[in-house]
Amino acid sequence: MDEANRRLNELRADMQSVGIAKEDLKTRFFNITTNYERIEKREVFKGYKANHRLELKLPMDKETLNQVLTKISRGASETQMKIGFDVSNKQALQNKSLTQAVQDAKEKAKALTQAAGVKLGELISIQYGWTEVHISSSHQAIIAESVTPYDFDIQPDGVGIEDGATLVWELK
């Protein structure tokens, strides 16, 4: 347990040295298990293993990201990293997606009614229920082995969003 605490404190100190506040490093998962080793057909207690997964959210800023990666790779915390990209304001993205979906639905409804020889009437209802919104982004694993400063020029791929609604119009 002392080793886990030492490594966590090293990581926090490294992050503080590049301007990352201790509070910005958030625990996502924490687990302690017993550690046994098999010796001559029997299990011998060797201590405990700690698994502490942390999350650090950063703005899409190349300089800050490179400082963090360089500091972690040079640090004594022996941190394993995964880098992921996410949307900072999911609600705004969802609202924009719904607005575009309604506009698209109205254009398609007009085209269908024109082809059918009828007119599009008033909007009767919008059904938007409890559906799960899927916003996807990519994750990349990075292995830090170098002691030279990193200079990654990362350009994350665009994100995708899926959501659904049903619009019902009257026909004239």
N, C-alpha and C positions, 0 to 999 in steps of 0.2 A: 504494500500500500504506500510505503514511503517513496518508492520509485515512481508510482503513478502521480503522486502529489508533486514530486520534484519536476517531472516532465511537464505537468500542467503549469506550474509556476514559471518554468523556463519559457514555455510558449507565451504565457501572458506577458512576461517581461519583454520578450522579443516583439510582440505586437505593440506594446506600449512604446517601445523605442522607435517605431515607425508611425506613431500617432493614432494607433487604434486603442480605444478605451477598453478597459477590462470588461465593462458591462456589454460591449459589442460582441464578445465571444460567448455564445449561448450554448448551453447543454441541450443536445437533442436526444441523447440516450446515455444511460449510465447503468452499468451492470458489474457486479462482483461475483466471481465464481471461485470455487476451490480448485487448486491445482495439484494434481497427483502425478507421480512418475512411476512407471512400472519397473520394478527392480526385482529380479529373480522371482518372477511369477506372483508378485504381490504389489499392491498399490501403496506407495509411500507418499504421505502428505508433504508437499513442498511449499505450501503457502497459498496465496490468493492471486487471482488475475483480475485486473480491472479493465473494463472496456468503457472508455469515455469518448463519446462522439460529440464534437462541437461544431457549431455553425458560425460562420462569419459572413455577414452580408456587406458587400462593398458596392459603391456605385461603379458604373462602367467607366473606369478611369485607368488607363494603361499604366500610368506612372505608379499609382498606389498599388495596383495588382503586382507589378514587377517588384516593388519594394517589399511587399508581404512575402512573395515567393522566394525572393533572395534571402530574406531574414530567416524564414522557416528552414530553408535548405542549409543555411550556415549554423543554425541554432543547435543547442544541445538537447532539444525536446524530442528529437527523432520522430517528428510528426509525419503521419501518412496523410496525404491530401487527395481530395476529389474536388474538382471545380465544376460548378454548374451555373447555368444562366437561367434567370427567371424574370418574370414581368414584375416591375415594381408597383404598378397600379392596375391590378387585375380588373377591378370594378369598371374603370374607365374603358379598358379594352373590351369588356363584356358589353357595356352600354353602346359603344361604337359598333360592335358586331351586330347587336340587335337592331339598331337603327338602320344599318345597311341591309339586314335581312328583311325588314319590313318594306323598305324601298324596293328591293329586288322582288319580293312577293307581289307588290302592287303592280310593278311593270309586267310581270309574268301573267298576273290575273287579267290585266288589260289586253295583253296579246291573245290570251285564250278566249276572252269574251269577244274580241274582234273577229277571231277565226270562227267562232261559233255563231256569229251574227246577232249577239245580244250585247246589252250594255251593263257595265259594272255599276252596281248601286252603292248604297251606304255600307260601311263596315259594320257588321252585326256583332262580331265578337272577336276577341283575341284570347287564345288559350296559351298561357305561359305558366307551366306548372313547376313542380319540384323536380327538375331534371338536373343532372350533374353536368356542370360545365367543364369541358376538358381543355385545358390550356397546356400546350406541350412546349418544352424547351429541351435543349441537349445538355448532357453531362459528359465531361471528359476527365479521365484519370491522368494525373501528372505525377511522375516520380521525380523527386528532388534529389539529385546526386551530385550536382555541380557546386563548386564554391564560387564560381564567377557570377556576377550579377545577371539576372534574367532580363531579357528585353523581348518579351513576347509581344507580338502585334496581333492580338486576338480580336477577331471579328465574328461574334456569334451569329448563327443563322437566325432568320426570322422566326417568330413564334407563330403557332397556329392556334385557333380557337374554334370550338364547336359548341353550338347551343341550338335550341329549337323553339319555335312557336308556331301556332296554327292560327291563321287569320281567315275569317269567314265573312264574305260579302254577299249582299243580296244581288240577284240578277234581275235586270229589267228587260 
